[in-house]
């Protein structure tokens, strides 16, 4: 997949471009369905399949009071879109000036003339342009004169409820509630965070006999506080583990941490990058009466993780 991170990089239109446009936070199964429809249509006309997204998330530019935590940071989003088979990812730097582009200029100048759009695949609530003045009706009204096709994709339904469509908003709610198996169904994979292992406070191994790898979340969505069965990927190898997210109430220091114990692992990985897949929440945070009681509970948590076939 080719990645274009500035519109200035596009010097000639793409061949028979078929495009879909969105934030695609999470690259969930609904987004994946859009991408597959784009790919199928592009194959049918010997064209180029394109996804256009935005960095940062438009809400972070347009509404400072509504800054959604991200299900996928850009690096992971790019990887996930590449896996679908899309030919080109255009990542547009989102600014207020870009948001002020009129719908007409967005379609005619950017999509048709610059990118070479021959078809666009959109969801049923798609809108665009200054003050969201463009919509599906607008696209259809100008399709014939500008020489492109409009394909409106149906919603992908939540397999569990059937009454709710798959959406990034719904996935955020599930992750924030610690409902990892339900989030996994809508994502099509485990919810994942990434980070560089930082030095901890020296308590896991020394005080509890359970060394931890600590990471700091950036803009990612934080699962509900508690203890989770996880898998940790380091240097392309996966390991089972247990993660604690929260404020370690037994120590009463009120510092938010993400601490991961990697089972049967004894390497020093401070400064190394790891990814953490969340399998299931096994309990909430609890203040224990003593370090011994906490240590015993951690041992039980590890036993639970050992019995789960998460790899």
Secondary structure, DSSP 8 states (H G I E B T S, - for coil): -EEE-SGGG--S--TTEEEEES--TT--HHHHHHHHHHHHHHHHTT-EEEEEEEES-HHHHH-TT----BSS-HHHHHHHHHHHT-SEEEEEE--HHHHTS-HHHIIIIIIIIII-EEEEEE-TT-EESGGG-EEHHHHHHHHHHHT-EEEE----B-TTTSSSB--HHHHHHHHHTT-HHHHHHHHTS-EEEEEE-B---S-HHHHHS---EEE--SSB----SEEEEEEEEETTEEEEEEEEEE--TTTT----EEEEEETT-----TT-EEEEEEEEEEE-----SSHHHHHHHHHHHHHHHHHS---
